[in-house]
Amino acid sequence: MNNKLTSLTFLLLPLLVALSVMMAVIVPGWSAESEHKGKPLFYRNPMNPAITSPVPAKDDMGMDYIPVYPDNDNSTGPAGTVKIDPVLIQKMGVRTGMAMERTMSRLITTPARVAFNEEGLAMVHSKFNGWAEQVMVNKTGEQVTKGQTLLTIYSPELVSTQEEYLLALANARVLAKSSMKEIREDARRLVRATRKRLAYFDIPEKVIRRLEKSGEVKRDLPIDSPFTGTIIDIGVEAGHFITPKQRLYRIADLSTVWVYAEVYEPDLPWIHKGDMAMIKVASQPGKKFSGTIDYIYPYEEGKTRTVKVRLIFNNRDGRLKPGMFADIAIHADRRDKVLAVPSEAIVRSGAREQVFVVTGPGIFEPREVVTGVEADGYTEIIRGLKQHARVVTSAQFLIDSESKLNEATAKMLEAGDPNKKSANKQVNDMSGMNMKNQEDSMQGMDMGKQKNDMPGMDMGPAK
């Protein structure tokens, strides 16, 4: 038995030495008694800093309490101020940001759908009967420009109208030499009337001028595009008989598009016409498009309990396609010159919100703040900070832990008697225990009976 104990001792001794070295390196204050001179303020539980003792003690695991000495490094700041060595700051990865004035708004996110700008839609009809002779644009999706010829039409009615106009011109030239003013005026009125008739049939101005210059009647007359856009529907083929009620083309100007969003009732009071919005579509990953609210519809959809909002977006590069689904973020309740900090700088603890302000090299002061709206990774600061204040944006939770410990220490020092705040009082105070009764209660225990329960073990006196 003694040989076994000796072997076990030799095995455990190196482990205990190695553990002591590790604790001296890892646990703050492990060698505090050798590094500090003077009397400790109190002793702190190594596993739970909230538990303290006015005298040296051990926790339930047999670990010594850590002595806490007066530290003047934080005396220049309020309770909770933390001072960290610059080398340690770099190892912790501490980063900072600055409180700056910026434009902030309430962020409302909702699904959306891209649609045609209805103000940029045009239907092409013929204002006279005739036959489609040549169809120049015969594919949907084709891009056309303003004034581009779409098709030519043969119409007997237009042929006779051209002849009437040429006769009116010839008559006006002859009667221009008449001595009677009324005759000259009647001839000019007839020219203007026949010319207007051609214009009312939407005959292009260039065709009318060519007719005046050449004096030859054109059998087939063109129909041109009213503006630049994209052909989204075609209703004519070569040889078709055309009437004014037949739609020949549908053209859309896609340089701008509308986006419809569904806004829920609680968000409705925040949005206004002119508010800015950003959308993302699946076909353009990482790309955002900006637009503005153009119209808020005056009724609510009964099934979805939402109100439709129409927004207008610039689409000159053609990346937004009508029919696409999108995710939209509306920046409502816009506010200019709002003091804000990066959102990651805010440390939330229950109902309390605070930031750590850099007041000097390696000095971090906790400061409680009142926050407002949050958007684009920034949070509005209503009260608690001034402009250009530098705040911690990373590793602030490590700093927060040390700050709370320093704050608790300061409160104990202010109280002047750490015994009153000791959570370890019950461990050290044993005056109320009657040890005599405990001895009496153990006299009736027969340890000899325990041998049967532990076979192989010799409970006799050790040699």
DRENDO-1510 file (C-alpha; in Angstrom, 1 decimal, always signed):
<recs>
REC; n; res; u; v; w
REC; 1; MET; +0.0; +0.0; +0.0 .
REC; 2; ASN; +2.8; +2.5; +0.8 .
REC; 3; ASN; +4.5; +1.7; -2.4 .
REC; 4; LYS; +1.3; +2.6; -4.3 .
REC; 5; LEU; +1.0; +5.9; -2.5 .
REC; 6; THR; +4.6; +6.7; -3.2 .
REC; 7; SER; +4.2; +6.0; -6.9 .
REC; 8; LEU; +1.0; +8.1; -7.0 .
REC; 9; THR; +2.8; +11.0; -5.3 .
REC; 10; PHE; +5.6; +11.0; -7.9 .
REC; 11; LEU; +3.1; +11.0; -10.7 .
REC; 12; LEU; +1.0; +13.9; -9.3 .
REC; 13; LEU; +3.9; +16.1; -8.3 .
REC; 14; PRO; +4.9; +17.2; -11.9 .
REC; 15; LEU; +1.2; +17.9; -12.7 .
REC; 16; LEU; +0.8; +20.1; -9.7 .
REC; 17; VAL; +3.9; +22.0; -10.5 .
REC; 18; ALA; +2.8; +22.6; -14.1 .
REC; 19; LEU; -0.7; +23.6; -12.9 .
REC; 20; SER; +0.8; +26.2; -10.6 .
REC; 21; VAL; +2.9; +27.7; -13.4 .
REC; 22; MET; -0.2; +27.9; -15.7 .
REC; 23; MET; -2.3; +29.6; -13.0 .
REC; 24; ALA; +0.5; +32.1; -12.4 .
REC; 25; VAL; +0.4; +33.0; -16.1 .
REC; 26; ILE; -3.3; +32.8; -16.8 .
REC; 27; VAL; -5.2; +33.9; -13.7 .
REC; 28; PRO; -4.9; +37.7; -13.1 .
REC; 29; GLY; -3.6; +38.4; -9.6 .
REC; 30; TRP; -2.3; +34.8; -9.0 .
REC; 31; SER; +1.1; +36.3; -7.9 .
REC; 32; ALA; -0.4; +39.5; -6.7 .
REC; 33; GLU; +1.0; +39.2; -3.2 .
REC; 34; SER; +4.6; +39.0; -4.5 .
REC; 35; GLU; +4.1; +41.9; -7.0 .
REC; 36; HIS; +2.3; +44.3; -4.7 .
REC; 37; LYS; +3.4; +45.8; -1.5 .
REC; 38; GLY; +0.9; +46.8; +1.1 .
REC; 39; LYS; -2.3; +45.3; +2.5 .
REC; 40; PRO; -5.0; +44.0; +0.0 .
REC; 41; LEU; -8.3; +45.7; +0.0 .
REC; 42; PHE; -10.1; +42.3; +0.0 .
REC; 43; TYR; -10.0; +38.9; -1.6 .
REC; 44; ARG; -12.0; +37.8; -4.7 .
REC; 45; ASN; -13.3; +34.4; -5.7 .
REC; 46; PRO; -11.2; +33.2; -8.7 .
REC; 47; MET; -14.3; +31.6; -10.4 .
REC; 48; ASN; -16.9; +34.3; -9.5 .
REC; 49; PRO; -15.6; +37.9; -9.0 .
REC; 50; ALA; -18.8; +38.9; -7.4 .
REC; 51; ILE; -18.0; +36.8; -4.3 .
REC; 52; THR; -15.4; +38.5; -2.1 .
REC; 53; SER; -13.9; +38.0; +1.4 .
REC; 54; PRO; -12.2; +40.4; +3.7 .
REC; 55; VAL; -9.7; +37.7; +4.7 .
REC; 56; PRO; -7.8; +35.0; +2.8 .
REC; 57; ALA; -10.1; +32.1; +2.0 .
REC; 58; LYS; -10.6; +29.1; -0.4 .
REC; 59; ASP; -13.5; +28.3; -2.6 .
REC; 60; ASP; -15.4; +25.1; -2.8 .
REC; 61; MET; -12.8; +23.6; -5.2 .
REC; 62; GLY; -9.9; +24.5; -2.8 .
REC; 63; MET; -8.6; +27.4; -4.9 .
REC; 64; ASP; -7.2; +30.4; -3.1 .
REC; 65; TYR; -9.1; +33.7; -3.3 .
REC; 66; ILE; -7.2; +36.4; -5.3 .
REC; 67; PRO; -6.1; +39.5; -3.3 .
REC; 68; VAL; -7.2; +42.8; -4.8 .
REC; 69; TYR; -4.9; +45.8; -4.2 .
REC; 70; PRO; -5.5; +49.5; -4.6 .
REC; 71; ASP; -5.0; +50.6; -8.3 .
REC; 72; ASN; -4.5; +54.2; -9.0 .
REC; 73; ASP; -4.5; +53.8; -12.8 .
REC; 74; ASN; -8.2; +54.3; -13.0 .
REC; 75; SER; -8.5; +57.0; -10.4 .
REC; 76; THR; -8.6; +59.7; -13.1 .
REC; 77; GLY; -11.9; +58.5; -14.5 .
REC; 78; PRO; -15.4; +57.6; -13.2 .
REC; 79; ALA; -16.3; +54.2; -11.8 .
REC; 80; GLY; -15.9; +51.5; -14.4 .
REC; 81; THR; -13.1; +53.1; -16.3 .
REC; 82; VAL; -10.7; +50.6; -17.8 .
REC; 83; LYS; -7.0; +51.1; -18.6 .
REC; 84; ILE; -5.3; +48.5; -20.9 .
REC; 85; ASP; -1.7; +48.2; -22.0 .
REC; 86; PRO; -1.3; +49.2; -25.7 .
REC; 87; VAL; +0.2; +45.8; -26.5 .
REC; 88; LEU; -2.8; +44.0; -25.0 .
REC; 89; ILE; -5.1; +46.3; -26.9 .
REC; 90; GLN; -3.5; +45.1; -30.2 .
REC; 91; LYS; -3.8; +41.4; -29.1 .
REC; 92; MET; -7.5; +41.9; -28.2 .
REC; 93; GLY; -8.2; +43.4; -31.6 .
REC; 94; VAL; -9.8; +46.5; -30.2 .
REC; 95; ARG; -11.2; +48.8; -33.0 .
REC; 96; THR; -12.8; +52.2; -32.7 .
REC; 97; GLY; -15.2; +54.4; -34.6 .
REC; 98; MET; -16.3; +58.0; -34.3 .
REC; 99; ALA; -19.6; +59.6; -33.4 .
REC; 100; MET; -20.5; +61.7; -36.5 .
REC; 101; GLU; -23.5; +63.6; -37.8 .
REC; 102; ARG; -25.2; +61.8; -40.7 .
REC; 103; THR; -28.6; +61.3; -42.4 .
REC; 104; MET; -30.7; +58.7; -40.6 .
REC; 105; SER; -34.1; +57.2; -41.3 .
REC; 106; ARG; -36.4; +54.4; -40.1 .
REC; 107; LEU; -35.9; +51.3; -42.1 .
REC; 108; ILE; -38.9; +49.4; -43.4 .
REC; 109; THR; -38.3; +46.2; -45.3 .
REC; 110; THR; -40.9; +44.4; -47.4 .
REC; 111; PRO; -41.2; +42.3; -50.6 .
REC; 112; ALA; -41.7; +44.2; -53.8 .
REC; 113; ARG; -42.4; +43.7; -57.6 .
REC; 114; VAL; -40.9; +45.5; -60.6 .
REC; 115; ALA; -43.5; +46.7; -63.2 .
REC; 116; PHE; -43.7; +48.9; -66.3 .
REC; 117; ASN; -43.9; +52.6; -65.8 .
REC; 118; GLU; -47.4; +53.2; -67.1 .
REC; 119; GLU; -46.6; +56.8; -68.1 .
REC; 120; GLY; -44.0; +55.3; -70.5 .
REC; 121; LEU; -46.4; +52.9; -72.3 .
REC; 122; ALA; -47.8; +53.7; -75.8 .
REC; 123; MET; -50.3; +51.9; -78.1 .
REC; 124; VAL; -49.7; +52.3; -81.8 .
REC; 125; HIS; -53.0; +52.4; -83.8 .
REC; 126; SER; -53.8; +53.4; -87.4 .
REC; 127; LYS; -56.2; +56.3; -87.8 .
REC; 128; PHE; -57.4; +55.0; -91.2 .
REC; 129; ASN; -58.3; +51.8; -92.9 .
REC; 130; GLY; -55.7; +50.1; -95.1 .
REC; 131; TRP; -53.4; +47.1; -95.8 .
REC; 132; ALA; -50.1; +46.4; -94.1 .
REC; 133; GLU; -47.6; +46.3; -96.9 .
REC; 134; GLN; -44.2; +46.0; -95.2 .
REC; 135; VAL; -43.6; +45.3; -91.5 .
REC; 136; MET; -40.1; +46.6; -90.6 .
REC; 137; VAL; -40.3; +45.8; -86.8 .
REC; 138; ASN; -41.7; +42.3; -86.4 .
REC; 139; LYS; -40.1; +41.0; -83.1 .
REC; 140; THR; -41.1; +41.6; -79.5 .
REC; 141; GLY; -38.3; +42.9; -77.3 .
REC; 142; GLU; -36.8; +44.9; -80.2 .
REC; 143; GLN; -35.5; +48.4; -79.3 .
REC; 144; VAL; -36.9; +51.2; -81.4 .
REC; 145; THR; -36.2; +55.0; -81.5 .
REC; 146; LYS; -38.5; +57.9; -81.8 .
REC; 147; GLY; -39.4; +58.5; -85.4 .
REC; 148; GLN; -38.3; +55.0; -86.6 .
REC; 149; THR; -40.6; +53.5; -89.2 .
REC; 150; LEU; -42.5; +50.5; -87.9 .
REC; 151; LEU; -44.5; +49.5; -91.0 .
REC; 152; THR; -46.0; +50.9; -94.2 .
REC; 153; ILE; -49.7; +51.0; -95.1 .
REC; 154; TYR; -51.6; +51.3; -98.4 .
REC; 155; SER; -54.8; +53.2; -97.9 .
REC; 156; PRO; -56.9; +54.5; -100.8 .
REC; 157; GLU; -58.3; +57.2; -98.5 .
REC; 158; LEU; -54.7; +58.5; -98.0 .
REC; 159; VAL; -53.9; +58.4; -101.7 .
REC; 160; SER; -57.0; +60.6; -102.4 .
REC; 161; THR; -56.1; +63.0; -99.6 .
REC; 162; GLN; -52.6; +63.4; -101.0 .
REC; 163; GLU; -54.0; +64.2; -104.5 .
REC; 164; GLU; -56.4; +66.8; -102.9 .
REC; 165; TYR; -53.5; +68.4; -101.2 .
REC; 166; LEU; -51.4; +68.6; -104.4 .
REC; 167; LEU; -54.4; +70.1; -106.3 .
REC; 168; ALA; -54.9; +72.7; -103.5 .
REC; 169; LEU; -51.3; +73.7; -103.8 .
REC; 170; ALA; -51.5; +74.1; -107.5 .
REC; 171; ASN; -54.7; +76.1; -107.3 .
REC; 172; ALA; -53.2; +78.4; -104.7 .
REC; 173; ARG; -50.2; +79.1; -106.9 .
REC; 174; VAL; -52.5; +80.0; -109.8 .
REC; 175; LEU; -54.8; +82.2; -107.7 .
REC; 176; ALA; -52.0; +83.9; -106.0 .
REC; 177; LYS; -51.9; +86.4; -109.0 .
REC; 178; SER; -55.6; +87.1; -108.7 .
REC; 179; SER; -56.6; +90.7; -108.1 .
REC; 180; MET; -59.4; +89.7; -105.7 .
REC; 181; LYS; -58.2; +89.2; -102.1 .
REC; 182; GLU; -61.0; +86.9; -101.1 .
REC; 183; ILE; -60.1; +84.4; -103.8 .
REC; 184; ARG; -56.5; +84.4; -102.7 .
REC; 185; GLU; -57.5; +83.8; -99.1 .
REC; 186; ASP; -59.9; +80.9; -100.0 .
REC; 187; ALA; -57.1; +79.2; -101.9 .
REC; 188; ARG; -54.7; +79.4; -99.0 .
REC; 189; ARG; -57.4; +78.1; -96.6 .
REC; 190; LEU; -58.0; +75.1; -98.8 .
REC; 191; VAL; -54.2; +74.3; -98.7 .
REC; 192; ARG; -54.1; +74.6; -94.9 .
REC; 193; ALA; -57.3; +72.4; -94.5 .
REC; 194; THR; -55.9; +69.6; -96.7 .
REC; 195; ARG; -52.5; +69.7; -95.0 .
REC; 196; LYS; -54.2; +69.4; -91.6 .
REC; 197; ARG; -56.1; +66.4; -92.8 .
REC; 198; LEU; -52.8; +64.6; -93.6 .
REC; 199; ALA; -51.4; +65.6; -90.1 .
REC; 200; TYR; -54.6; +64.4; -88.4 .
REC; 201; PHE; -54.0; +61.0; -90.0 .
REC; 202; ASP; -50.6; +61.0; -88.2 .
REC; 203; ILE; -48.7; +61.3; -91.5 .
REC; 204; PRO; -45.1; +62.3; -90.5 .
REC; 205; GLU; -44.1; +65.8; -91.2 .
REC; 206; LYS; -41.1; +64.6; -93.3 .
REC; 207; VAL; -43.5; +62.8; -95.6 .
REC; 208; ILE; -45.7; +65.8; -96.1 .
REC; 209; ARG; -42.7; +68.0; -97.0 .
REC; 210; ARG; -41.4; +65.4; -99.4 .
REC; 211; LEU; -44.9; +65.4; -101.1 .
REC; 212; GLU; -44.8; +69.2; -101.4 .
REC; 213; LYS; -41.3; +69.1; -102.9 .
REC; 214; SER; -41.7; +66.2; -105.3 .
REC; 215; GLY; -45.4; +66.7; -106.2 .
REC; 216; GLU; -45.8; +62.9; -106.4 .
REC; 217; VAL; -48.4; +60.9; -104.5 .
REC; 218; LYS; -47.0; +58.1; -102.3 .
REC; 219; ARG; -48.9; +54.8; -102.5 .
REC; 220; ASP; -47.6; +53.4; -99.2 .
REC; 221; LEU; -47.2; +55.7; -96.2 .
REC; 222; PRO; -45.2; +54.9; -93.0 .
REC; 223; ILE; -46.3; +54.7; -89.4 .
REC; 224; ASP; -43.5; +55.7; -87.0 .
REC; 225; SER; -42.7; +55.0; -83.4 .
REC; 226; PRO; -43.9; +57.8; -81.1 .
REC; 227; PHE; -40.9; +57.5; -78.7 .
REC; 228; THR; -37.8; +55.5; -77.9 .
REC; 229; GLY; -38.6; +52.2; -76.2 .
REC; 230; THR; -39.0; +48.5; -76.4 .
REC; 231; ILE; -41.6; +46.5; -78.4 .
REC; 232; ILE; -43.5; +44.4; -75.9 .
REC; 233; ASP; -46.4; +43.4; -78.1 .
REC; 234; ILE; -47.1; +43.1; -81.9 .
REC; 235; GLY; -50.5; +42.8; -83.4 .
REC; 236; VAL; -49.9; +43.1; -87.1 .
REC; 237; GLU; -48.4; +41.1; -90.0 .
REC; 238; ALA; -47.7; +41.9; -93.6 .
REC; 239; GLY; -50.9; +41.7; -95.7 .
REC; 240; HIS; -53.3; +42.2; -92.8 .
REC; 241; PHE; -56.3; +44.6; -93.3 .
REC; 242; ILE; -56.0; +47.3; -90.7 .
REC; 243; THR; -58.7; +49.3; -89.0 .
REC; 244; PRO; -58.4; +52.1; -86.4 .
REC; 245; LYS; -59.6; +49.9; -83.5 .
REC; 246; GLN; -56.8; +47.3; -84.1 .
REC; 247; ARG; -53.7; +47.7; -81.9 .
REC; 248; LEU; -50.6; +47.4; -84.0 .
REC; 249; TYR; -47.8; +47.7; -81.4 .
REC; 250; ARG; -47.3; +48.2; -77.7 .
REC; 251; ILE; -44.2; +50.1; -76.8 .
REC; 252; ALA; -42.7; +50.6; -73.3 .
REC; 253; ASP; -40.1; +53.1; -72.2 .
REC; 254; LEU; -37.9; +51.1; -69.8 .
REC; 255; SER; -35.6; +54.0; -68.9 .
REC; 256; THR; -37.6; +54.2; -65.7 .
REC; 257; VAL; -39.7; +51.4; -64.0 .
REC; 258; TRP; -42.2; +51.3; -61.2 .
REC; 259; VAL; -41.9; +49.1; -58.1 .
REC; 260; TYR; -44.9; +48.1; -56.1 .
REC; 261; ALA; -44.4; +47.4; -52.4 .
REC; 262; GLU; -46.9; +46.2; -49.8 .
REC; 263; VAL; -46.6; +48.1; -46.5 .
REC; 264; TYR; -48.3; +46.9; -43.3 .
REC; 265; GLU; -50.5; +49.1; -41.2 .
REC; 266; PRO; -48.0; +49.8; -38.3 .
REC; 267; ASP; -45.4; +51.1; -40.8 .
REC; 268; LEU; -47.8; +53.2; -42.8 .
REC; 269; PRO; -47.6; +56.4; -40.6 .
REC; 270; TRP; -43.8; +56.5; -41.1 .
REC; 271; ILE; -43.7; +56.7; -44.9 .
REC; 272; HIS; -44.3; +59.7; -47.0 .
REC; 273; LYS; -44.1; +60.6; -50.7 .
REC; 274; GLY; -40.5; +61.3; -51.7 .
REC; 275; ASP; -38.9; +58.9; -49.1 .
REC; 276; MET; -35.9; +57.1; -50.5 .
REC; 277; ALA; -35.8; +53.4; -50.9 .
REC; 278; MET; -33.3; +50.7; -51.9 .
REC; 279; ILE; -34.1; +47.4; -53.7 .
REC; 280; LYS; -32.1; +44.2; -54.3 .
REC; 281; VAL; -33.0; +41.6; -57.0 .
REC; 282; ALA; -31.7; +38.0; -57.3 .
REC; 283; SER; -30.3; +38.5; -60.7 .
REC; 284; GLN; -27.9; +41.3; -59.5 .
REC; 285; PRO; -26.2; +39.9; -56.3 .
REC; 286; GLY; -24.5; +42.6; -54.3 .
REC; 287; LYS; -26.1; +45.4; -56.4 .
REC; 288; LYS; -28.5; +47.9; -54.9 .
REC; 289; PHE; -30.9; +50.3; -56.8 .
REC; 290; SER; -32.1; +53.5; -55.3 .
REC; 291; GLY; -35.5; +55.2; -56.0 .
REC; 292; THR; -38.2; +57.3; -54.3 .
REC; 293; ILE; -41.8; +56.8; -53.3 .
REC; 294; ASP; -44.0; +58.3; -56.0 .
REC; 295; TYR; -47.5; +57.4; -54.8 .
REC; 296; ILE; -49.2; +55.9; -51.7 .
REC; 297; TYR; -52.5; +54.2; -52.7 .
REC; 298; PRO; -55.6; +55.5; -50.8 .
REC; 299; TYR; -57.0; +52.0; -50.0 .
REC; 300; GLU; -56.0; +48.8; -48.2 .
REC; 301; GLU; -55.9; +45.3; -49.6 .
REC; 302; GLY; -58.5; +43.4; -47.6 .
REC; 303; LYS; -56.8; +40.0; -47.9 .
REC; 304; THR; -53.3; +41.0; -47.0 .
REC; 305; ARG; -54.1; +44.0; -44.7 .
REC; 306; THR; -51.4; +46.0; -46.5 .
REC; 307; VAL; -51.4; +49.3; -48.5 .
REC; 308; LYS; -49.8; +49.4; -51.9 .
REC; 309; VAL; -46.9; +51.9; -52.4 .
REC; 310; ARG; -45.6; +52.8; -55.8 .
REC; 311; LEU; -42.0; +53.8; -56.2 .
REC; 312; ILE; -40.1; +55.0; -59.3 .
REC; 313; PHE; -36.5; +53.8; -60.2 .
REC; 314; ASN; -34.1; +54.9; -62.8 .
REC; 315; ASN; -33.3; +52.0; -65.2 .
REC; 316; ARG; -31.2; +53.4; -68.0 .
REC; 317; ASP; -28.9; +50.4; -67.9 .
REC; 318; GLY; -31.9; +48.0; -68.2 .
REC; 319; ARG; -31.0; +45.8; -65.3 .
REC; 320; LEU; -34.4; +46.0; -63.7 .
REC; 321; LYS; -36.9; +43.8; -65.7 .
REC; 322; PRO; -40.7; +44.3; -65.2 .
REC; 323; GLY; -42.0; +41.2; -63.5 .
REC; 324; MET; -39.0; +40.7; -61.2 .
REC; 325; PHE; -39.4; +40.2; -57.5 .
REC; 326; ALA; -37.3; +42.3; -55.2 .
REC; 327; ASP; -36.5; +43.0; -51.5 .
REC; 328; ILE; -37.1; +46.6; -50.7 .
REC; 329; ALA; -35.9; +48.8; -47.8 .
REC; 330; ILE; -37.7; +52.1; -47.4 .
REC; 331; HIS; -35.8; +54.8; -45.5 .
REC; 332; ALA; -38.7; +56.5; -43.8 .
REC; 333; ASP; -38.8; +59.4; -41.4 .
REC; 334; ARG; -35.6; +60.9; -42.8 .
REC; 335; ARG; -33.6; +63.0; -40.4 .
REC; 336; ASP; -30.6; +65.1; -41.4 .
REC; 337; LYS; -27.6; +65.9; -39.2 .
REC; 338; VAL; -28.2; +63.1; -36.7 .
REC; 339; LEU; -25.4; +62.1; -34.3 .
REC; 340; ALA; -24.8; +58.4; -34.8 .
REC; 341; VAL; -22.2; +55.7; -34.0 .
REC; 342; PRO; -21.6; +52.2; -35.5 .
REC; 343; SER; -24.3; +49.9; -34.2 .
REC; 344; GLU; -21.7; +47.3; -33.0 .
REC; 345; ALA; -20.5; +50.0; -30.5 .
REC; 346; ILE; -23.7; +49.7; -28.4 .
REC; 347; VAL; -23.4; +47.4; -25.4 .
REC; 348; ARG; -26.9; +46.4; -24.3 .
REC; 349; SER; -27.5; +45.0; -20.8 .
REC; 350; GLY; -31.1; +44.7; -20.0 .
REC; 351; ALA; -32.7; +48.1; -20.3 .
REC; 352; ARG; -29.3; +49.8; -20.1 .
REC; 353; GLU; -27.4; +50.8; -23.2 .
REC; 354; GLN; -23.8; +52.1; -23.1 .
REC; 355; VAL; -20.7; +52.7; -25.1 .
REC; 356; PHE; -17.0; +52.8; -24.2 .
REC; 357; VAL; -15.4; +56.1; -25.0 .
REC; 358; VAL; -11.7; +56.4; -25.6 .
REC; 359; THR; -10.6; +59.2; -23.3 .
REC; 360; GLY; -6.8; +58.7; -23.5 .
REC; 361; PRO; -4.2; +56.2; -24.7 .
REC; 362; GLY; -5.5; +52.8; -23.5 .
REC; 363; ILE; -8.2; +54.4; -21.3 .
REC; 364; PHE; -11.8; +53.4; -21.9 .
REC; 365; GLU; -14.7; +55.1; -20.1 .
REC; 366; PRO; -18.2; +53.5; -20.0 .
REC; 367; ARG; -20.9; +56.0; -20.8 .
REC; 368; GLU; -24.6; +55.4; -20.8 .
REC; 369; VAL; -26.5; +56.6; -23.9 .
REC; 370; VAL; -30.1; +56.9; -25.2 .
REC; 371; THR; -30.4; +55.5; -28.7 .
REC; 372; GLY; -32.9; +56.2; -31.5 .
REC; 373; VAL; -33.4; +54.8; -35.0 .
REC; 374; GLU; -31.0; +52.3; -36.5 .
REC; 375; ALA; -30.2; +52.1; -40.2 .
REC; 376; ASP; -27.4; +51.0; -42.5 .
REC; 377; GLY; -25.3; +49.7; -39.6 .
REC; 378; TYR; -25.5; +53.0; -37.6 .
REC; 379; THR; -27.5; +53.8; -34.5 .
REC; 380; GLU; -28.8; +57.3; -33.6 .
REC; 381; ILE; -27.5; +58.7; -30.2 .
REC; 382; ILE; -30.1; +61.0; -28.7 .
REC; 383; ARG; -28.2; +61.7; -25.5 .
REC; 384; GLY; -24.9; +60.7; -23.9 .
REC; 385; LEU; -22.3; +61.5; -26.5 .
REC; 386; LYS; -20.8; +64.5; -28.3 .
REC; 387; GLN; -19.7; +64.7; -31.9 .
REC; 388; HIS; -16.2; +63.3; -32.8 .
REC; 389; ALA; -16.2; +61.1; -29.6 .
REC; 390; ARG; -14.3; +57.9; -30.4 .
REC; 391; VAL; -16.0; +54.7; -29.3 .
REC; 392; VAL; -15.0; +51.1; -29.2 .
REC; 393; THR; -16.6; +48.9; -31.9 .
REC; 394; SER; -14.9; +45.5; -31.2 .
REC; 395; ALA; -13.8; +43.5; -28.2 .
REC; 396; GLN; -16.0; +45.8; -26.1 .
REC; 397; PHE; -17.5; +42.9; -24.2 .
REC; 398; LEU; -14.1; +42.0; -22.8 .
REC; 399; ILE; -13.7; +45.6; -21.8 .
REC; 400; ASP; -17.2; +45.6; -20.4 .
REC; 401; SER; -16.4; +42.7; -18.1 .
REC; 402; GLU; -13.4; +44.4; -16.6 .
REC; 403; SER; -15.4; +47.7; -16.4 .
REC; 404; LYS; -18.1; +46.1; -14.3 .
REC; 405; LEU; -15.5; +44.6; -12.0 .
REC; 406; ASN; -13.7; +47.9; -11.5 .
REC; 407; GLU; -17.1; +49.6; -10.9 .
REC; 408; ALA; -18.0; +47.0; -8.2 .
REC; 409; THR; -14.5; +47.6; -6.6 .
REC; 410; ALA; -15.1; +51.3; -6.6 .
REC; 411; LYS; -18.5; +51.0; -4.9 .
REC; 412; MET; -16.9; +48.8; -2.2 .
REC; 413; LEU; -14.2; +51.3; -1.6 .
REC; 414; GLU; -16.8; +54.1; -1.4 .
REC; 415; ALA; -18.7; +52.1; +1.2 .
REC; 416; GLY; -15.5; +52.0; +3.2 .
REC; 417; ASP; -16.2; +48.5; +4.6 .
REC; 418; PRO; -15.9; +45.6; +2.2 .
REC; 419; ASN; -17.2; +43.2; +4.9 .
REC; 420; LYS; -20.7; +44.5; +4.3 .
REC; 421; LYS; -20.6; +43.5; +0.7 .
REC; 422; SER; -18.9; +40.1; +1.2 .
REC; 423; ALA; -20.8; +37.2; -0.3 .
REC; 424; ASN; -18.4; +34.8; +1.3 .
REC; 425; LYS; -19.5; +35.8; +4.8 .
REC; 426; GLN; -21.2; +32.5; +5.5 .
REC; 427; VAL; -18.0; +30.6; +4.6 .
REC; 428; ASN; -15.8; +32.3; +7.1 .
REC; 429; ASP; -18.2; +33.0; +9.9 .
REC; 430; MET; -18.7; +29.7; +11.8 .
REC; 431; SER; -19.4; +31.3; +15.3 .
REC; 432; GLY; -23.0; +30.2; +15.2 .
REC; 433; MET; -22.3; +26.5; +14.7 .
REC; 434; ASN; -22.3; +24.1; +17.7 .
REC; 435; MET; -19.5; +21.7; +17.0 .
REC; 436; LYS; -20.1; +19.8; +20.3 .
REC; 437; ASN; -23.4; +18.5; +19.0 .
REC; 438; GLN; -21.7; +17.4; +15.9 .
REC; 439; GLU; -19.2; +15.3; +17.9 .
REC; 440; ASP; -22.0; +13.7; +19.9 .
REC; 441; SER; -23.9; +12.8; +16.7 .
REC; 442; MET; -20.9; +10.9; +15.4 .
REC; 443; GLN; -20.3; +8.8; +18.4 .
REC; 444; GLY; -22.9; +6.4; +17.5 .
REC; 445; MET; -21.4; +5.6; +14.1 .
REC; 446; ASP; -19.7; +2.2; +13.9 .
REC; 447; MET; -16.9; +2.4; +11.3 .
REC; 448; GLY; -16.2; -1.2; +11.6 .
REC; 449; LYS; -19.3; -2.1; +9.7 .
REC; 450; GLN; -17.9; -0.2; +6.7 .
REC; 451; LYS; -15.3; -2.9; +6.0 .
REC; 452; ASN; -17.9; -5.2; +4.5 .
REC; 453; ASP; -18.9; -2.5; +2.0 .
REC; 454; MET; -15.3; -1.9; +0.8 .
REC; 455; PRO; -13.7; -5.3; +0.3 .
REC; 456; GLY; -10.0; -5.3; -0.4 .
REC; 457; MET; -9.3; -2.2; +1.7 .
REC; 458; ASP; -7.5; -2.5; +5.1 .
REC; 459; MET; -9.1; +0.1; +7.4 .
REC; 460; GLY; -6.6; -0.8; +10.2 .
REC; 461; PRO; -3.8; +1.5; +11.3 .
REC; 462; ALA; -1.3; +2.4; +8.7 .
REC; 463; LYS; +2.2; +1.1; +9.3 .
</recs>
